[in-house]
Amino acid sequence: ACDLLLTGTVFQDIIFTGLPHSPEPGTEVWSEGMGSCPGGVANQAIAAARLGLRTSLAATFGDDGYGDYNWQILESQEHVDLSMS
Protein backbone atom coordinates (compact mmCIF):
# COMPACT_ATOMS: atom_id res chain seq x y z
CA ALA A 1 0.00 0.00 0.00
CA CYS A 2 1.15 3.52 -0.69
CA ASP A 3 -0.08 7.02 -0.02
CA LEU A 4 1.17 8.44 -3.30
CA LEU A 5 1.93 6.85 -6.67
CA LEU A 6 3.94 8.93 -9.11
CA THR A 7 4.89 8.24 -12.70
CA GLY A 8 7.07 10.19 -15.09
CA THR A 9 10.61 10.62 -16.30
CA VAL A 10 13.61 10.41 -13.98
CA PHE A 11 16.56 12.61 -15.01
CA GLN A 12 20.14 12.84 -13.80
CA ASP A 13 20.45 16.39 -12.44
CA ILE A 14 23.90 17.99 -12.44
CA ILE A 15 24.34 20.86 -9.98
CA PHE A 16 27.23 23.30 -10.09
CA THR A 17 28.26 24.61 -6.67
CA GLY A 18 30.28 27.58 -5.48
CA LEU A 19 29.49 29.93 -8.36
CA PRO A 20 30.83 33.40 -7.54
CA HIS A 21 27.93 35.02 -9.48
CA SER A 22 25.28 34.21 -12.06
CA PRO A 23 26.61 33.65 -15.58
CA GLU A 24 26.01 36.44 -18.05
CA PRO A 25 25.27 35.60 -21.70
CA GLY A 26 28.50 35.08 -23.65
CA THR A 27 30.72 34.68 -20.57
CA GLU A 28 32.24 31.81 -18.62
CA VAL A 29 31.95 31.31 -14.87
CA TRP A 30 33.99 28.65 -13.11
CA SER A 31 32.39 26.70 -10.28
CA GLU A 32 34.12 25.29 -7.21
CA GLY A 33 32.40 21.92 -7.51
CA MET A 34 29.72 19.79 -9.01
CA GLY A 35 27.13 17.39 -7.61
CA SER A 36 24.47 15.12 -9.04
CA CYS A 37 21.17 13.64 -7.92
CA PRO A 38 17.98 12.11 -9.32
CA GLY A 39 15.76 14.74 -10.95
CA GLY A 40 12.51 15.06 -12.86
CA VAL A 41 9.64 13.20 -11.17
CA ALA A 42 12.17 11.94 -8.60
CA ASN A 43 12.09 15.43 -7.03
CA GLN A 44 8.41 14.97 -6.15
CA ALA A 45 8.95 11.41 -4.96
CA ILE A 46 11.80 12.45 -2.67
CA ALA A 47 9.83 15.39 -1.25
CA ALA A 48 6.79 13.20 -0.52
CA ALA A 49 8.88 10.47 1.10
CA ARG A 50 10.66 13.03 3.27
CA LEU A 51 7.26 14.31 4.41
CA GLY A 52 6.46 10.81 5.62
CA LEU A 53 4.21 9.61 2.79
CA ARG A 54 4.60 6.01 1.63
CA THR A 55 5.67 6.90 -1.88
CA SER A 56 5.83 4.65 -4.95
CA LEU A 57 7.37 5.59 -8.28
CA ALA A 58 6.58 3.90 -11.59
CA ALA A 59 9.32 4.97 -14.00
CA THR A 60 11.78 3.59 -16.51
CA PHE A 61 15.47 3.62 -15.55
CA GLY A 62 18.39 3.30 -17.91
CA ASP A 63 20.57 0.18 -17.72
CA ASP A 64 23.73 2.26 -17.33
CA GLY A 65 25.61 3.73 -14.40
CA TYR A 66 23.33 6.77 -14.17
CA GLY A 67 20.21 4.60 -14.02
CA ASP A 68 21.81 2.42 -11.35
CA TYR A 69 22.88 5.49 -9.36
CA ASN A 70 19.41 7.05 -9.44
CA TRP A 71 17.77 3.73 -8.49
CA GLN A 72 20.11 3.26 -5.54
CA ILE A 73 19.59 6.80 -4.22
CA LEU A 74 15.80 6.62 -4.50
CA GLU A 75 15.44 3.15 -3.03
CA SER A 76 18.11 3.02 -0.33
CA GLN A 77 18.63 6.62 0.71
CA GLU A 78 15.22 8.23 0.09
CA HIS A 79 13.06 5.12 0.76
CA VAL A 80 10.92 5.44 -2.38
CA ASP A 81 9.23 2.17 -3.40
CA LEU A 82 10.38 1.26 -6.92
CA SER A 83 8.60 -2.11 -7.22
CA MET A 84 6.53 -0.78 -10.17
CA SER A 85 9.57 0.57 -12.01
C-alpha positions as a Markdown table, in Angstrom:
| # | Residue | x | y | z |
|---|---|---|---|---|
| 1 | Ala | 0.0 | 0.0 | 0.0 |
| 2 | Cys | 1.1 | 3.5 | -0.7 |
| 3 | Asp | -0.1 | 7.0 | 0.0 |
| 4 | Leu | 1.2 | 8.4 | -3.3 |
| 5 | Leu | 1.9 | 6.9 | -6.7 |
| 6 | Leu | 3.9 | 8.9 | -9.1 |
| 7 | Thr | 4.9 | 8.2 | -12.7 |
| 8 | Gly | 7.1 | 10.2 | -15.1 |
| 9 | Thr | 10.6 | 10.6 | -16.3 |
| 10 | Val | 13.6 | 10.4 | -14.0 |
| 11 | Phe | 16.6 | 12.6 | -15.0 |
| 12 | Gln | 20.1 | 12.8 | -13.8 |
| 13 | Asp | 20.5 | 16.4 | -12.4 |
| 14 | Ile | 23.9 | 18.0 | -12.4 |
| 15 | Ile | 24.3 | 20.9 | -10.0 |
| 16 | Phe | 27.2 | 23.3 | -10.1 |
| 17 | Thr | 28.3 | 24.6 | -6.7 |
| 18 | Gly | 30.3 | 27.6 | -5.5 |
| 19 | Leu | 29.5 | 29.9 | -8.4 |
| 20 | Pro | 30.8 | 33.4 | -7.5 |
| 21 | His | 27.9 | 35.0 | -9.5 |
| 22 | Ser | 25.3 | 34.2 | -12.1 |
| 23 | Pro | 26.6 | 33.6 | -15.6 |
| 24 | Glu | 26.0 | 36.4 | -18.1 |
| 25 | Pro | 25.3 | 35.6 | -21.7 |
| 26 | Gly | 28.5 | 35.1 | -23.6 |
| 27 | Thr | 30.7 | 34.7 | -20.6 |
| 28 | Glu | 32.2 | 31.8 | -18.6 |
| 29 | Val | 31.9 | 31.3 | -14.9 |
| 30 | Trp | 34.0 | 28.7 | -13.1 |
| 31 | Ser | 32.4 | 26.7 | -10.3 |
| 32 | Glu | 34.1 | 25.3 | -7.2 |
| 33 | Gly | 32.4 | 21.9 | -7.5 |
| 34 | Met | 29.7 | 19.8 | -9.0 |
| 35 | Gly | 27.1 | 17.4 | -7.6 |
| 36 | Ser | 24.5 | 15.1 | -9.0 |
| 37 | Cys | 21.2 | 13.6 | -7.9 |
| 38 | Pro | 18.0 | 12.1 | -9.3 |
| 39 | Gly | 15.8 | 14.7 | -10.9 |
| 40 | Gly | 12.5 | 15.1 | -12.9 |
| 41 | Val | 9.6 | 13.2 | -11.2 |
| 42 | Ala | 12.2 | 11.9 | -8.6 |
| 43 | Asn | 12.1 | 15.4 | -7.0 |
| 44 | Gln | 8.4 | 15.0 | -6.2 |
| 45 | Ala | 9.0 | 11.4 | -5.0 |
| 46 | Ile | 11.8 | 12.4 | -2.7 |
| 47 | Ala | 9.8 | 15.4 | -1.2 |
| 48 | Ala | 6.8 | 13.2 | -0.5 |
| 49 | Ala | 8.9 | 10.5 | 1.1 |
| 50 | Arg | 10.7 | 13.0 | 3.3 |
| 51 | Leu | 7.3 | 14.3 | 4.4 |
| 52 | Gly | 6.5 | 10.8 | 5.6 |
| 53 | Leu | 4.2 | 9.6 | 2.8 |
| 54 | Arg | 4.6 | 6.0 | 1.6 |
| 55 | Thr | 5.7 | 6.9 | -1.9 |
| 56 | Ser | 5.8 | 4.7 | -4.9 |
| 57 | Leu | 7.4 | 5.6 | -8.3 |
| 58 | Ala | 6.6 | 3.9 | -11.6 |
| 59 | Ala | 9.3 | 5.0 | -14.0 |
| 60 | Thr | 11.8 | 3.6 | -16.5 |
| 61 | Phe | 15.5 | 3.6 | -15.5 |
| 62 | Gly | 18.4 | 3.3 | -17.9 |
| 63 | Asp | 20.6 | 0.2 | -17.7 |
| 64 | Asp | 23.7 | 2.3 | -17.3 |
| 65 | Gly | 25.6 | 3.7 | -14.4 |
| 66 | Tyr | 23.3 | 6.8 | -14.2 |
| 67 | Gly | 20.2 | 4.6 | -14.0 |
| 68 | Asp | 21.8 | 2.4 | -11.4 |
| 69 | Tyr | 22.9 | 5.5 | -9.4 |
| 70 | Asn | 19.4 | 7.1 | -9.4 |
| 71 | Trp | 17.8 | 3.7 | -8.5 |
| 72 | Gln | 20.1 | 3.3 | -5.5 |
| 73 | Ile | 19.6 | 6.8 | -4.2 |
| 74 | Leu | 15.8 | 6.6 | -4.5 |
| 75 | Glu | 15.4 | 3.2 | -3.0 |
| 76 | Ser | 18.1 | 3.0 | -0.3 |
| 77 | Gln | 18.6 | 6.6 | 0.7 |
| 78 | Glu | 15.2 | 8.2 | 0.1 |
| 79 | His | 13.1 | 5.1 | 0.8 |
| 80 | Val | 10.9 | 5.4 | -2.4 |
| 81 | Asp | 9.2 | 2.2 | -3.4 |
| 82 | Leu | 10.4 | 1.3 | -6.9 |
| 83 | Ser | 8.6 | -2.1 | -7.2 |
| 84 | Met | 6.5 | -0.8 | -10.2 |
| 85 | Ser | 9.6 | 0.6 | -12.0 |
